[in-house]
Amino acid sequence: MTDELLDRHRAVMPAWMPVYYGGDALEIVSGSGRRVTDASGKTYLDFFGGVLTTMIGYDIPEIREAVQEQLRTGVAHTSTLYLIRRQIELAEKIARVSGIPDARVFFTNSGSEANEAALLFATNVRRSNQILAIKNSYHGRTFATMAITGHRSWSASSLSPVQVSWLPSGERLRGRMAGLTDADHIEAAVSELRETLATVTAGDVAALIAEPIQGVGGFVHAPDGLLGALKKELDEHGILLIADEVQTGWGRTGDHFWGYQAHDVTPDLITFAKGIGNGFALGGVVGRADVMNAVPAISFSTFGGNPVSCAAGNAVLDYVLDHDLQENARRVGAILLDGLRELAATSPIVAEVRGRGLMIGVEFTRPGTGEPDVAATLRVFDECRAGGLLVGKGGLHNNVLRMGPPLTLTEAEAREGLEILTAAVRTAQAEAI
C-alpha cells in the first residue's frame, strides 16, 4: 500500500518535494501523545513533530475539544471583515507574552507568510527595500523570503524584490568565526555589520532579520548577547530588528520563552508559526504598533487567523503556560543534551552537539578530517527509524540530525530516545572507521 501511495505521490506532486526514506517512504496514519503509527502498524517515538510543529503532541484533549467546539458552531471562516472573537483573544495573549510594549498582531497561515508580512511592514516604515540577513538562514519559500534565505539548497530563485546584504552565521566548526571565544565572536560580528553598512548598502537599510537559532541551517546559533550587540549598532541607523521565532518560540529553548531573550534585546517585530497551531495552519507577526500600522493600503489575510486555527492556537498557548512547558523543555532537553554530549566525547563521527531545550542538533563529520559526512548522517537517520524513533535532517551540508520533540516529552521518553540514538550512532560509527 505504501509503495502504491508513493507512486501516486510521484505522479502528481512536483519532483522538488522531498519525501524522507526514499523508496521506503512513511505514511503516518495515527498519533497519540509523543508517538505516531504508520500504515503498517509500527509505532514510533516522534522527535521531529512535523518539523517542530506538533509542539504539544498528538490527540491532545484540550486542543481537540477547543477545535470541535468551534466547528460545532458551523463557522469555520468569516474573514477579518467581521470580528472574530477567538482571533482577538489569541492576539491579546500573544501581545502580552511578546515582550513588546503596545504590540499589534497580524495572523497568517505559515512562517513564510509571516516573514513576508514582516518584510512588508519594515520596508514601508523605512521606505527602503534593503535587508540584512544571516548566512545559513532559512525564512521561507515565498518570493521575498527565498531572497533572504542564506542556504543554497533552499534558494530556488536568484530573482528578488529586496536587496540583501549578508552577515556571518554563528557557525563554530568552520568559516571565519571558527574557534573564536564568545566575546571575540560578538566583536567580529559587530565589526562585520559596521563594514557592511559602510560599504555595500545605500545607508537606509530597512531591517535585519535573524533566527535566534537557525532551524533548517542545522540548529546553529551564535553566542548569547549577539543580537543585542548588533541592535545597538542598528539603532544608530534606525534599522529595525526582526526576530524569526518560527522554530524557537513558545518556550522550546527551555531557558527562555522566546529565543531573542538570550540576547538582551527586544525586537521591533517577531514572526511566529509552526508550534502555536500544533498542526493547524497558523502563523503571524507581533510587533511595535507604529511599525505594524505602516501599511499604506488596505490589506488582510483571507485565512490567516480563521476561527478554527485560532481556537487551536488559544488552546495551545494556554496549555504551554498552564503546564509550564518551557521548564519541561529545559529539564527534559538537558537529559538529551547531556547524554548526546557524553556520546560525542567518545564518538569520532560526532563533531558537535548543539541547541537548547528541546531544539537539538547533532553534526556528523568524517573522523579526523572535519569534513561533513552525509553518509553517516543518513545511516544514523535510517537506524533511528529502524529503532522506532523519528528524527529530521538539515544543515548546510545535510550532515546534521535535527530534533524538536513535542514540549510535553517525558523524562522516560527522552531516555528511550537517547538509547535509540546512541545505538544508531554506534552502528554508523562502526561502519565509518
C-alpha positions as CSV (number, residue, x, y, z in Angstrom):
1,M,0.0,0.0,0.0
2,T,2.8,2.4,0.9
3,D,4.6,1.7,-2.4
4,E,1.4,2.4,-4.3
5,L,0.9,5.6,-2.5
6,L,4.5,6.7,-3.1
7,D,4.0,6.0,-6.8
8,R,0.8,8.1,-6.8
9,H,2.6,10.9,-4.9
10,R,5.4,11.0,-7.6
11,A,2.8,11.0,-10.4
12,V,1.1,14.2,-9.1
13,M,3.5,16.1,-6.9
14,P,6.4,18.2,-8.0
15,A,9.8,16.5,-8.2
16,W,11.4,19.0,-5.8
17,M,9.1,18.0,-2.9
18,P,11.3,15.6,-0.9
19,V,10.0,12.6,0.9
20,Y,12.0,11.0,3.8
21,Y,13.4,7.5,3.5
22,G,13.4,7.3,-0.3
23,G,11.6,4.3,-1.8
24,D,10.6,3.2,1.7
25,A,8.5,6.3,2.5
26,L,6.4,6.6,5.6
27,E,2.7,7.2,5.8
28,I,1.7,8.3,9.3
29,V,-1.9,7.2,10.0
30,S,-2.5,8.0,13.7
31,G,-0.9,9.5,16.7
32,S,-1.2,9.9,20.5
33,G,1.0,11.8,22.9
34,R,4.5,11.8,21.5
35,R,4.0,8.7,19.3
36,V,2.8,8.1,15.8
37,T,1.8,4.9,14.0
38,D,2.5,4.2,10.3
39,A,0.3,2.3,7.7
40,S,2.0,-1.0,8.6
41,G,1.1,-0.7,12.3
42,K,4.6,0.2,13.5
43,T,4.7,2.8,16.2
44,Y,7.5,5.4,16.6
45,L,8.5,7.9,19.2
46,D,8.4,11.2,17.4
47,F,11.4,13.6,17.9
48,F,10.6,15.8,14.9
49,G,7.0,16.7,15.4
50,G,6.1,17.6,11.8
51,V,9.2,19.8,11.6
52,L,8.8,21.3,15.1
53,T,5.1,21.9,14.5
54,T,3.3,19.3,16.6
55,M,4.5,21.1,19.7
56,I,2.1,19.8,22.3
57,G,1.9,16.2,20.8
58,Y,-0.8,14.2,19.2
59,D,-4.5,13.9,20.1
60,I,-4.4,16.3,23.0
61,P,-7.9,16.6,24.5
62,E,-7.7,20.3,25.3
63,I,-6.9,21.2,21.7
64,R,-9.3,18.7,20.2
65,E,-12.2,20.0,22.3
66,A,-11.4,23.6,21.5
67,V,-11.5,22.9,17.8
68,Q,-14.6,20.8,18.0
69,E,-16.4,23.5,20.0
70,Q,-15.7,26.0,17.2
71,L,-16.7,23.5,14.5
72,R,-20.0,22.8,16.3
73,T,-20.9,26.5,15.7
74,G,-20.9,25.8,11.9
75,V,-18.5,28.7,11.4
76,A,-15.1,27.7,10.1
77,H,-14.4,31.0,8.3
78,T,-15.8,34.6,8.1
79,S,-12.8,36.7,7.0
80,T,-11.4,39.5,9.1
81,L,-14.1,41.9,7.6
82,Y,-16.0,40.6,10.6
83,L,-15.0,40.4,14.2
84,I,-13.5,37.1,15.2
85,R,-13.6,36.6,19.0
86,R,-11.1,33.8,19.1
87,Q,-8.6,35.7,16.9
88,I,-8.9,38.8,19.2
89,E,-8.4,36.6,22.3
90,L,-5.3,35.0,20.8
91,A,-3.9,38.3,19.7
92,E,-4.3,39.7,23.2
93,K,-2.4,36.7,24.7
94,I,0.4,36.9,22.1
95,A,0.8,40.6,22.5
96,R,1.0,40.1,26.3
97,V,3.8,37.4,26.1
98,S,5.7,39.0,23.3
99,G,7.7,41.4,25.5
100,I,7.0,44.3,23.0
101,P,5.1,47.3,24.6
102,D,1.9,48.3,22.9
103,A,2.1,45.4,20.4
104,R,-0.1,44.6,17.5
105,V,-0.6,41.2,15.9
106,F,-1.3,40.1,12.3
107,F,-2.1,36.5,11.6
108,T,-1.1,34.5,8.6
109,N,-1.2,30.8,7.6
110,S,2.5,30.0,7.8
111,G,6.0,31.1,8.8
112,S,6.8,32.0,5.2
113,E,3.8,34.4,5.1
114,A,4.7,35.8,8.5
115,N,8.2,36.7,7.4
116,E,6.9,38.1,4.1
117,A,4.5,40.3,6.1
118,A,7.3,41.4,8.4
119,L,9.3,42.5,5.4
120,L,6.3,44.5,4.1
121,F,6.0,46.3,7.4
122,A,9.7,47.1,7.8
123,T,10.2,48.2,4.2
124,N,7.2,50.5,4.4
125,V,8.4,52.1,7.6
126,R,11.9,52.7,6.3
127,R,10.9,53.3,2.7
128,S,13.7,51.0,1.6
129,N,14.0,47.5,0.2
130,Q,17.4,46.9,1.7
131,I,17.5,44.0,4.1
132,L,20.3,42.5,6.2
133,A,20.2,38.7,6.6
134,I,22.3,36.0,8.0
135,K,24.2,33.3,6.1
136,N,23.0,29.8,6.6
137,S,19.5,31.1,7.4
138,Y,16.1,29.9,6.3
139,H,13.0,32.1,6.3
140,G,10.5,30.6,3.8
141,R,9.6,29.6,0.3
142,T,7.8,32.8,-0.9
143,F,9.4,35.2,-3.3
144,A,10.9,37.6,-0.8
145,T,11.7,35.1,1.9
146,M,13.7,33.0,-0.5
147,A,15.8,36.1,-1.2
148,I,16.6,36.5,2.5
149,T,17.4,32.7,2.9
150,G,21.1,32.2,3.1
151,H,21.1,28.5,2.4
152,R,21.7,27.4,-1.2
153,S,19.7,24.2,-1.0
154,W,16.5,26.3,-0.3
155,S,17.2,29.2,-2.6
156,A,15.0,28.3,-5.6
157,S,15.4,31.7,-7.4
158,S,18.0,34.4,-7.7
159,L,15.3,36.9,-8.5
160,S,14.3,39.2,-5.6
161,P,12.1,42.1,-4.6
162,V,14.6,43.1,-1.9
163,Q,18.3,43.9,-1.9
164,V,20.1,41.7,0.6
165,S,23.4,42.1,2.4
166,W,24.7,39.2,4.2
167,L,26.2,38.8,7.7
168,P,28.1,35.8,9.1
169,S,26.2,33.0,10.9
170,G,27.0,31.5,14.3
171,E,28.8,28.6,12.7
172,R,31.6,27.4,15.1
173,L,33.1,24.4,13.2
174,R,34.1,26.2,10.0
175,G,34.3,29.6,8.4
176,R,35.6,32.9,9.7
177,M,34.1,32.5,13.2
178,A,35.5,29.1,13.9
179,G,37.4,28.8,17.1
180,L,36.6,32.2,18.4
181,T,35.6,32.8,22.0
182,D,32.1,34.2,22.6
183,A,33.4,37.7,23.2
184,D,35.6,37.6,20.1
185,H,32.8,36.2,18.0
186,I,30.5,39.1,19.0
187,E,33.2,41.7,18.4
188,A,33.9,40.2,14.9
189,A,30.2,40.1,14.1
190,V,29.6,43.7,15.1
191,S,32.7,44.8,13.1
192,E,31.3,42.9,10.1
193,L,28.0,44.7,10.4
194,R,29.6,48.1,10.6
195,E,31.7,47.3,7.5
196,T,28.7,46.0,5.6
197,L,26.7,49.2,6.4
198,A,29.6,51.4,5.4
199,T,30.4,49.6,2.1
200,V,27.6,47.7,0.4
201,T,24.4,49.5,1.4
202,A,22.9,52.8,0.4
203,G,22.6,53.9,4.0
204,D,18.8,53.4,4.5
205,V,18.6,49.7,5.4
206,A,15.1,48.6,6.4
207,A,15.8,45.7,8.8
208,L,18.0,42.8,10.0
209,I,16.1,39.5,10.1
210,A,17.6,36.7,12.2
211,E,16.7,33.4,13.7
212,P,18.0,33.2,17.3
213,I,18.8,29.6,16.5
214,Q,18.9,28.6,12.8
215,G,16.4,25.9,12.1
216,V,17.0,24.4,8.6
217,G,20.6,25.6,8.9
218,G,21.2,22.8,11.5
219,F,20.4,24.5,14.8
220,V,23.4,26.7,14.5
221,H,23.3,29.6,16.9
222,A,25.6,32.5,17.8
223,P,26.8,33.4,21.4
224,D,24.2,34.8,23.8
225,G,24.1,38.6,23.6
226,L,25.0,38.8,19.9
227,L,21.6,40.2,18.7
228,G,21.7,42.7,21.5
229,A,25.2,43.9,20.4
230,L,24.1,44.1,16.8
231,K,20.9,46.0,17.8
232,K,23.0,48.8,19.4
233,E,24.6,49.4,16.0
234,L,21.3,49.1,14.2
235,D,19.7,51.7,16.4
236,E,22.4,54.2,15.4
237,H,21.0,53.9,11.9
238,G,17.3,53.5,12.6
239,I,17.4,49.9,11.3
240,L,14.7,47.5,12.6
241,L,15.3,44.1,14.1
242,I,13.0,41.2,13.0
243,A,13.3,38.0,15.2
244,D,12.2,35.0,13.2
245,E,10.9,32.8,16.1
246,V,9.0,30.3,13.8
247,Q,11.0,27.5,15.3
248,T,12.4,29.0,18.6
249,G,9.2,30.4,20.1
250,W,6.8,29.3,22.8
251,G,9.4,28.0,25.3
252,R,11.1,25.5,23.1
253,T,14.6,26.6,24.0
254,G,13.9,26.0,27.7
255,D,15.9,28.8,29.1
256,H,13.6,31.4,27.6
257,F,10.1,31.8,26.2
258,W,11.4,33.4,23.0
259,G,14.8,32.8,21.5
260,Y,15.6,36.5,21.4
261,Q,15.6,36.7,25.2
262,A,19.0,35.1,25.3
263,H,20.4,38.2,23.6
264,D,19.5,41.1,25.9
265,V,17.4,42.8,23.2
266,T,13.7,43.5,22.3
267,P,13.0,43.1,18.6
268,D,10.8,45.5,16.7
269,L,9.0,42.6,15.1
270,I,8.7,38.9,16.0
271,T,7.4,36.3,13.5
272,F,5.9,33.1,14.7
273,A,4.2,30.0,13.3
274,K,4.6,26.2,13.5
275,G,4.0,25.2,17.1
276,I,1.4,27.7,18.0
277,G,-1.2,25.8,15.8
278,N,0.0,22.3,16.8
279,G,-0.7,21.2,13.3
280,F,-3.4,23.7,12.4
281,A,-2.3,26.4,9.9
282,L,-1.4,29.4,12.0
283,G,1.4,32.0,11.9
284,G,1.8,35.7,12.2
285,V,3.7,38.8,13.2
286,V,3.7,40.7,16.5
287,G,5.4,44.0,16.8
288,R,5.5,47.7,17.6
289,A,2.3,49.5,16.8
290,D,4.0,52.2,14.7
291,V,5.7,49.5,12.6
292,M,2.7,47.3,12.2
293,N,0.4,50.2,11.3
294,A,2.7,51.4,8.5
295,V,1.0,49.6,5.6
296,P,-0.4,52.5,3.4
297,A,-3.2,50.4,1.8
298,I,-6.0,48.0,2.7
299,S,-4.7,44.5,3.4
300,F,-5.7,41.3,5.2
301,S,-5.1,37.6,5.1
302,T,-8.1,35.6,3.9
303,F,-7.5,32.5,6.0
304,G,-4.9,33.9,8.5
305,G,-6.4,33.9,12.0
306,N,-9.5,32.0,11.0
307,P,-11.8,30.8,13.9
308,V,-10.8,27.2,13.8
309,S,-7.0,27.8,13.7
310,C,-7.3,30.4,16.4
311,A,-9.4,28.1,18.6
312,A,-6.4,25.7,18.3
313,G,-3.9,28.5,19.0
314,N,-5.7,29.6,22.1
315,A,-5.8,26.1,23.5
316,V,-2.1,25.6,22.6
317,L,-0.9,28.8,24.2
318,D,-3.0,28.2,27.3
319,Y,-1.6,24.6,27.6
320,V,2.0,25.9,27.2
321,L,1.6,28.4,30.0
322,D,-0.6,26.3,32.3
323,H,1.7,23.3,32.2
324,D,4.9,25.3,32.2
325,L,6.2,23.5,29.1
326,Q,9.2,25.9,28.9
327,E,10.5,24.4,32.2
328,N,9.8,20.9,30.9
329,A,11.7,21.7,27.7
330,R,14.7,22.9,29.8
331,R,14.6,19.9,32.2
332,V,13.9,17.1,29.6
333,G,16.1,18.7,27.0
334,A,19.0,18.6,29.4
335,I,18.7,14.8,29.6
336,L,19.1,14.6,25.8
337,L,21.8,17.2,25.5
338,D,23.9,15.8,28.3
339,G,23.5,12.3,27.0
340,L,24.4,13.2,23.5
341,R,27.4,15.2,24.6
342,E,28.7,12.2,26.6
343,L,28.2,10.2,23.4
344,A,30.1,12.8,21.3
345,A,33.1,12.7,23.7
346,T,33.7,9.0,22.6
347,S,32.4,9.1,19.0
348,P,34.8,10.2,16.3
349,I,32.0,10.8,13.9
350,V,30.1,13.3,16.1
351,A,31.6,16.7,15.6
352,E,29.2,18.8,17.7
353,V,26.1,18.6,19.7
354,R,24.3,21.9,19.9
355,G,21.0,23.5,20.7
356,R,18.9,24.5,23.8
357,G,15.9,22.9,25.5
358,L,14.1,20.6,23.0
359,M,15.8,22.0,19.9
360,I,18.8,19.8,19.4
361,G,21.2,19.2,16.5
362,V,24.0,16.6,16.1
363,E,26.6,17.2,13.4
364,F,28.5,14.4,11.8
365,T,31.9,14.6,10.1
366,R,34.5,12.1,8.8
367,P,36.9,11.0,11.6
368,G,40.0,13.1,11.7
369,T,39.1,15.4,8.8
370,G,36.2,17.7,9.9
371,E,34.6,17.1,6.5
372,P,30.8,16.8,6.5
373,D,29.7,13.1,6.5
374,V,26.4,12.9,4.8
375,A,26.6,9.1,4.5
376,A,27.0,8.7,8.3
377,T,24.2,11.1,8.9
378,L,21.9,9.2,6.7
379,R,22.9,5.9,8.3
380,V,22.1,7.3,11.8
381,F,18.8,8.7,10.4
382,D,17.7,5.3,9.0
383,E,18.9,3.4,12.1
384,C,16.8,5.7,14.3
385,R,13.7,4.8,12.2
386,A,14.5,1.1,12.4
387,G,14.8,1.5,16.2
388,G,11.4,3.2,16.4
389,L,12.5,6.9,16.5
390,L,11.7,9.6,14.0
391,V,14.2,12.5,13.6
392,G,14.9,15.1,11.0
393,K,17.9,16.1,8.9
394,G,19.3,19.5,7.9
395,G,22.3,21.8,7.9
396,L,24.1,23.5,5.1
397,H,25.8,20.2,4.1
398,N,22.9,18.0,5.1
399,N,25.0,16.3,7.8
400,V,23.1,17.4,10.9
401,L,20.5,15.3,12.7
402,R,17.7,17.7,13.8
403,M,15.4,17.0,16.8
404,G,12.5,19.1,18.0
405,P,10.3,16.8,20.1
406,P,6.9,17.9,21.5
407,L,7.4,20.1,24.5
408,T,5.4,17.5,26.5
409,L,8.1,14.9,26.1
410,T,8.6,13.0,29.4
411,E,11.9,12.1,31.0
412,A,11.3,8.4,30.3
413,E,10.7,9.1,26.6
414,A,13.8,11.3,26.5
415,R,15.9,8.4,27.8
416,E,14.2,6.0,25.5
417,G,15.0,8.2,22.5
418,L,18.6,8.7,23.7
419,E,19.1,4.9,23.9
420,I,17.9,4.6,20.3
421,L,20.1,7.5,19.2
422,T,23.1,6.1,20.9
423,A,22.7,2.7,19.2
424,A,22.2,4.3,15.8
425,V,25.4,6.4,16.2
426,R,27.4,3.4,17.3
427,T,26.2,1.4,14.3
428,A,27.2,4.3,11.9
429,Q,30.5,4.8,13.7
430,A,31.5,1.1,13.3
431,E,30.9,1.4,9.6
432,A,32.8,4.7,9.2
433,I,36.1,3.7,10.9
